[in-house]
Amino acid sequence: MLRTPARRASVLVAAVSSLSLLTAGCGEGDAPADGDTATNAKNAEASPNAPTRTGLTVGFLPKQVNTPYFSVADQGGERAVKSLGSTFKEVGTDQGADATGQVSHINDLTKQEVDAIAVSALDPDALCDALKQAMEEGVKVVTYDSDTKPECRYAFVSPASAEDIAVRQLELLGEQIGYQGDIAILSAARTATNQNAWISSIKEELADPRYKDMRLVEVAYGDDEAEKSYQEAEKLLGKHGKLKGIISPTTNGIKAAAKYLSQSSYKGKVKLTGLGAPNDMRPYIEDGTVEAFLLWDPAKLGELAGHAAVALASGQITGREGQMFLAGDMGWFKLGENGVITLGDPTVFNSRNIDDYDF
């Protein structure tokens, strides 16, 4: 089935200036005619029917290793890369907000001459120099889950549009609190691209008349660390006595907030929703701490990133809008504006369906 980008996927990325196309004869190893390497390479011709290269090495760099979400996502990436006859390599830091560590890993992968890197960016700016250097060295760079600047990669594998994800989270909370009362957001790192895009869209959506009786009182940051997120949830409840609900658009954050609420006098009184993994959130659905939350399938997201990375390295796509590639059994995908590849709509999990999922 053909997938097309959601209606406003462009909010996830900044616009790129229009540049002239390269001729079809500009090969992968040729120097760009003008401008930066990424832009010229993106504008080069591609062939969706080009043979898939084998024997590649694809490095995956999540925001944080050894977390349920990225473990599942990267397993999907590994499955895709290996099925295409190439080698998968995961690297990363176990710290939740370590952009410096990500830069170091990018530099190491570049020195190792990997063919492609898939990275979930902790910071839209901090990784750019290292990623641009990787591209100068011929490495194909794709971001997944969280983007960097468009000029610092060839394509971005997005779960869904920022607007759709944000609106659905706000709708879920609105439904649970009767569209009335003070709310807060418990985010990950201040610099996380996807978090900031969702928060911005939530703020915009709050201007809709149906949210006129809801007020966002604070955005807190737990840096995707369990202990800090737990503490920030506790602070929010202590600071805002009339708080009716919390949105946590991060799997580590919502799990930590649910743990705090489940052990507090606020259980059942303050509603919590956001982006969570079913296996993490099942106990809190079962005990009534959480009514509903949402997420896409992280395994499919990682799998799509793996296919995109190999497609880039094979010349089947270059990152230009309108190009298409086959992602195995997932079907054909089309690149949108600024090279955005959209997985699809998120799933809402509640007591009726949560046992149907295992990730």
N, C-alpha and C positions, 0 to 999 in steps of 0.2 A: 504494500500500500504506500502511495506517495504521501510523504509528510511535508507540510509547508510551515514556515515560521508563524508563530502566533502573531496576532494583529499588531502588537506593539513591542516586539522583541528588541526593537532599536533602542528602547530606554536603557537597556543593559550596557550599551556601548556608545561611545562618542562617534560623531560623524567623521568620516575621512574625506579629505579633499579629493575632488575628481581629477585623476591623472590619465594621461594618454596610455593606450594599451600597447603592450610589447608585441612584437611580431611573433608568430607561432614558432619561428625557428630558434627562439632564445631558449637554450637548454637549461637544465637544472644547475649545471656548474658554471654557466656563463655569468659574467659580470653584468649588473644591471645597466641599462642604457643611461638612465638618469634617476635621481631621487634615491630613496632608501631601498635596500634589498627586499624587504617584505612587501612593500607596495608594488614594486615592479614584478615580483614573483607572483603575487596574487592576480595581477592583470594579465599574466601569460595565459596562453591557450592550454586547455586540458582535454583529456579524452576519457570519458567514463568507461570506455571499453578497453582502455590500455590494460595490459596484463598486470596482475597483482604481483609485486615483487616479493620474493621469499628470502629468508636468511637475514632479515632486518633485525635491528635491536631497537626496541621501543621502551623508553624510560617513562615510568609513571611517578609523578611527584604530587601527592595529595597535600591538603593543608596540614594534615596531622596523621601520622601512621598509628596503627593499633587502636583505632576507634571503630565502633561497629559500622557506622555509615561508610567510611572510606575503605574499610576492609572489604565490605560487600561490593562497593563501586569498583575497586581495583581488581577484585576477583573477576568481575565482569570484563574489565579491560584485558586481564590475562587470558581469559577464555577466548576473546576475539582475536587477540594477537597470535596466540598459539594455533588457533584454527586456520589462520592465514599463513602458517608456515614460518613464523618469525619468533624472536625471543623477547619475552617480557621481563622487565626489570623494575621493581618498585624501590624507591628511595624516599627518604623524608625524615622529618623531625617529629619527636613525640611531644613537642611544645605547641600549645594552641595558637600562639601569635608570633611565631618566629620567622618573619620575612627574611631576616639575615641568613637564617639557616637554609631557607629555600634558595636564596641566591647562591650559596655555597654548593648546594646539590646541583643546580643548573650548570654551574661552572665545571663541576666534576664530570657531569654527563657529557658536556661539550668536549672536554679533554679526552674522554673515552671514545669519542667519535660515534656516538649513537646516531641512528638514522632519524629518529623522531622523539620528541618529548611531549607528554601530555601532563599539564600542570593545573592544579586548582589554586589560583593565585590568592595569597593572603593580602596583597597590597597591589593596587593598580599601577603604582609608580615605581616601587622599590625593585621590582623584578625586571623592568624594561631593559635596562642596559645589558644585563646578563642574557636575556632572551634574544635581544638584537644581535649580540655577539654570537650566540648559538646559530641564528639564522645566517649570519655572515659566513659561518663555517659549514653551511649546507644542511643544518639540522632543521627538520620540519617541526614547527611548534603549533600545538593545539591546546587550548585551555578547555577545561570542563568544570562544571559546577560553579566556579567563580572566575570571572574574566580579568584580564589585564587590559591595557590600551590596545585598540585594534592594530596599531602599527607594530606591536610587539609580539604578534602571533599571526598565524594564517587563518585559523578558524576557531570558533568558540562553540562548544557543545553545551547548550543551555537546557535545563530541565523543562522550562516553559517560559513564557514572557514574564518579566518582572511584574507587570500590571496584573496578570491573571493570578499569579501566586499570592501577591499582596492582597488583592481584592477578596480572594477566597478565604484567606486567614481572617480578615476583618469581618467578612460576612459570618463566618463560623462563630466568632466571639460575639458579634452583634446579636445573633440568634439566641445565644446562651444567656445574655444579660438583658434581653428585651430592648436592645438598642438604647440603653440608658446607663449613665454612670462614667466614672473616671477609669481610664485604662492606662497600661504601661507596656513598654516593649523591653524584653530582655534579649539583647543581641549578642553577637560573638565579638570579634575584634572591631575596633572603630574603623579600621582601614579596609575591611572585607568588602569587596566589590558587590557581591550579590546581596549581602545584608543591607548595605546602604541603598541599593536600588530598590529593594523591597520596602525599606523604611520610608524612602521618599514617596513611593507609590501609595503606601498606607496613609501618609500625611495628606496626599492629594485627594485620595478617596474619601477621607473624613469630611471633606468640604461638601459631599453629596448630602442633600436634605435629609435622607433617611438616618444619617448619623448626627443630626443636629443636637441630640441630647447625650452624645458621647464625647468625652474630652481626653486627649492624650496628655498625661501629666509628666511623663518622664521616659527617656530612653536610657536604659542601663546596659553596661557591657560586661559580660562574663568571660570574654576572651576564649570561649569554647573550652574552658577548664571547669571540671566538675565542681571543685570546691569553691572557686570564685563565683561561678554561676549560682550555686546554692546560697552563698552569702549575699549576692546581689538581690536574689529573690526575697530573702529575709529582710534586707534593707528596704526594698520597695514596699513591702507590707507594713513595716514599722513606720515608714515615712509618710505614707499616704493612707490615712485611716479610712477613707471612703472608696478605696480602690475596689472595683468590681471585676476586673479581668486583666489578664496578662497575655500578650502574644510573644512567643519566643520562636523566631524563625531560624532556629538552629537545633539540630538533634541533641547535641550535648546540653544546650541551655534548657530546652523543654524538659529533658529527663531530670536535670538537677532541680529545676523549679517544681516539678511534680513531686520529687522526693521531699522537698521542704514542705509543700502544701499538705502532703499526705500525713505528715507528722505534726501538723500545727492545728490551731483552732480555726484556721481559715478554710480547712478542707470542706468542700461543698458550698462554701459561701463565695469564695473568689474563684472565678472560672479561669481556666488555662487552656490555650490552644497554640498552634504553631506548626512547625515542621518536625516530625518525629519518626523514629523507626518503630514498626509494630512490636518487635521483640522487646525493645526498651520500654515501651509505653503500656504493654499489655497489663502489668500489675496495677497500673494507675487507672486504666479503663475499668478493670474488674472491681477495684475497691471504690470507684465513684469519684476519685480525685479529678479525673479528666473525662469529659463527655465525648469529644471528637477532636481530631487533629488531621493533618494531611501530609503527604509526601509523594514523590514519584518513586519508581523502583530504581534504587541506586545501582543495582547490578546492570540494568539496561542502560543507564547513563554512562557507566564505565565501559560497557560493551560498545556503545556508539562512539565513544571517544577513541577506543582502540581501532575500530574500523576507519574512523576519520583520519587517524594518524597514519595508518598504512596506505589509505587512499591518497593522502598528500605525498607520501614518499614514493608512490607508484605513478604519480602524475595524472591520476584520475580526476583530481581536483587540485586547484591552486589557492582557493580561498575567495574566489570572485563570486559575487551574487549571481544566482541563477544556475550555477553548476550543480550536478547531481552525482551521487555515488550509491552503490549498493552496499548495505550494511548487513550482509548475511541474511538470516531468516527474519530480521527486523524490516527488511524491505528497502525501498529507495528513499533517500532523503535529499532534499534540495536546500542549498545554501541561501540564506536570506541576506539582508543588508549587512554589510561589514563582516560577512563570513559567518553569521550566526546560524547554527544548526539546532533546531528545536526538537526535543524528545517528544513532548506531548503534554496533555493535561495531567495534573496531579490527582491522586486518589484520596478521598476522605475516609479515614478509619474511625470506626466506632465499635460499640459492643456487638453489633450485628454482623460485622464482617472481619474483625481483626484476627480471628482464628483461622481465616482463610489464607493468611500470609505468614511467611517465615523468613524474615530478614531484619 
